[in-house]
Amino acid sequence: MRHITLTAVLTLGGWVALAGQATAQAAAVQPVTRMYSDAQGETHIETVMMDVGRSNGFSATDTDYFSRFASDMDLDWHPAPRRQFIITLSGPGYEIETSDGAVAQLPPGSVLLVEDTDPAHRGHKTRSLGGDTLVMFIPID
């Protein structure tokens, strides 16, 4: 099993605290929205709880990078280019729609684990929630 120390998730806790959204005491787990595709090619969303500051079975690769989602972003069906975490840092956020019809909104402080990478599958849609949104991508293997 692969290992990662989620430095970015720990850092996320600091960002949220700076924004006045965190409690005085750090949480032991971080809710993470997981988007994945099943063997039939349908994408789904579920919330999983990840231990913060412990090995969790993921290995960081390449470089983390930042991106700004434009206020008019409205992407049609597409699979993700790689497994990755997407952390919403600022702005109104964005939403994803999976092929099973589920929709998840990801405001600042949200962590999305993206695993619907099969190019033969339909993937998901991605839309802005009305303003520019800053996100951080963390590729994983």
Buried (B, 14 or more C-beta within 10 A) or exposed (E): EEEBBBEBBEEBBEBBEEEEEBEEEEEEEBEBBBBBBEEEBBBBBEEEEBEBBEEBEBEBBEEBEEEEBEEEBEBEBEBBEBBBBBBBBBBBBBBBBBBEEBEBBBBBBBBBBBBBBBEEBBBBBBBBBEBBBBBBBBBBE
